[in-house]
Amino acid sequence: MKKDNYEGRLNEDDGRNLAATGRSNVLALLDDFIYQILSIRRLLFTLFISSIVLAPVSIVLSTYLFTHPSFDRILNNQDDFGEVLEVLLVAIFVWSSIWLVIGIKQYKSIGSWNERFNEYLKDQKELEKKIMLKYGLSNEEY
């Protein structure tokens, strides 16, 4: 009977240790996830830069070609090249406009996320300082 009580106590202690370890693992996973999002944010910032630079260039170039006087001659040729070119230029204009809008939206979302991330880092540092002060830990031990 005593052996069963001892094993039960061990199982309870193990359960508590596993729960504490699980909580710390969840926090570590959450931190890793946040830092992974930070690296994705850099990729999204690159997307924003490319959309702000390349999309307007494509829009301007398409508009220039549409308004050029010799473009009418190409359209009036007997072959289908002018029609295909017209469809491609319209497609480039539409996709570039969409790309530009997506890039601006990404920039806005990155900006708000960056503010929240900086607040998170500040709160995390304050919490670490409180814990170190409460338990008398130094930076080397923690």
C-alpha positions in Angstrom: 0.0 0.0 0.0 2.8 2.4 0.9 4.4 1.6 -2.4 1.3 2.7 -4.3 1.1 6.0 -2.3 4.8 6.7 -3.1 4.3 6.0 -6.8 1.2 8.3 -6.8 3.2 11.1 -5.2 5.9 10.6 -7.8 3.4 10.8 -10.6 1.9 14.0 -9.2 5.3 15.6 -8.9 6.2 14.4 -12.4 2.9 15.9 -13.6 3.7 19.2 -12.0 7.2 19.2 -13.5 5.9 18.3 -16.9 3.3 21.1 -16.6 6.0 23.7 -15.7 8.2 22.4 -18.4 5.3 22.5 -20.9 4.6 26.2 -20.0 8.2 27.2 -20.4 8.3 25.2 -23.7 5.1 27.0 -24.9 6.7 30.4 -24.0 9.9 29.5 -25.8 7.9 28.3 -28.9 5.9 31.6 -28.8 9.2 33.6 -28.7 10.6 31.6 -31.6 7.3 32.1 -33.5 7.5 35.9 -33.0 11.1 36.0 -34.1 10.2 33.9 -37.2 7.4 36.5 -38.0 10.1 39.2 -37.7 12.1 37.5 -40.4 9.0 37.2 -42.5 8.4 40.9 -41.9 11.7 41.6 -43.6 10.6 39.6 -46.6 7.3 41.5 -46.7 9.2 44.8 -46.5 11.2 43.7 -49.6 7.8 43.0 -51.3 6.7 46.5 -50.4 9.8 48.1 -51.8 9.5 46.1 -55.1 5.8 47.0 -55.4 6.5 50.7 -54.8 9.4 50.8 -57.4 8.4 48.2 -60.0 4.6 48.7 -60.2 4.7 52.4 -61.0 7.4 51.8 -63.6 5.2 49.2 -65.3 2.2 51.4 -65.1 4.0 54.4 -66.6 5.6 52.3 -69.4 2.2 50.7 -70.3 0.6 54.1 -70.4 3.4 55.5 -72.5 3.1 52.7 -75.0 -0.7 53.1 -75.2 -0.4 56.8 -75.9 2.5 56.6 -78.4 1.5 57.5 -82.0 3.1 54.5 -83.6 1.1 52.2 -81.3 -2.0 52.8 -83.5 -0.1 51.6 -86.6 0.9 48.4 -84.8 -2.7 47.8 -83.8 -3.9 48.4 -87.4 -1.5 45.9 -88.9 -2.9 42.8 -90.6 -1.4 40.3 -88.1 -2.6 39.7 -84.6 0.6 41.1 -82.9 -1.1 44.4 -82.1 -4.1 42.8 -80.4 -1.8 40.5 -78.4 0.3 43.4 -77.4 -2.7 45.4 -76.4 -4.0 42.5 -74.2 -0.5 42.1 -72.6 -0.2 45.8 -71.8 -3.7 45.9 -70.2 -2.8 42.8 -68.2 0.5 44.4 -67.1 -1.3 47.6 -66.2 -3.9 45.8 -64.1 -1.5 43.5 -62.3 0.9 46.4 -61.6 -2.0 48.3 -60.1 -3.0 45.4 -57.9 0.7 44.8 -56.9 0.9 48.5 -55.9 -2.2 48.3 -53.7 -1.0 45.1 -52.1 2.4 46.6 -51.4 0.8 49.7 -49.7 -1.5 47.5 -47.6 1.5 45.3 -46.6 3.5 48.4 -45.6 0.6 49.6 -43.4 0.2 46.2 -41.7 4.0 45.9 -41.2 4.1 49.3 -39.6 1.4 48.5 -37.1 2.9 45.1 -36.4 6.3 46.7 -35.8 4.8 49.0 -33.2 3.2 46.1 -31.3 6.4 44.0 -31.6 8.5 46.9 -30.1 5.9 47.1 -27.2 6.2 43.3 -26.7 10.0 43.5 -26.5 9.8 46.4 -24.0 7.3 44.5 -21.8 9.4 41.4 -22.0 12.6 43.2 -20.9 10.7 44.9 -18.0 9.3 41.5 -16.9 12.8 39.9 -17.0 14.1 42.8 -14.9 11.3 42.3 -12.3 12.0 38.6 -12.1 15.8 39.2 -11.8 15.2 41.7 -9.0 12.6 39.6 -7.2 14.8 36.5 -7.1 18.2 38.3 -6.9 19.5 37.0 -10.2 22.2 38.7 -12.2 22.4 39.0 -15.9 25.1 36.3 -16.1 22.9 33.8 -14.2 19.7 34.5 -16.1 
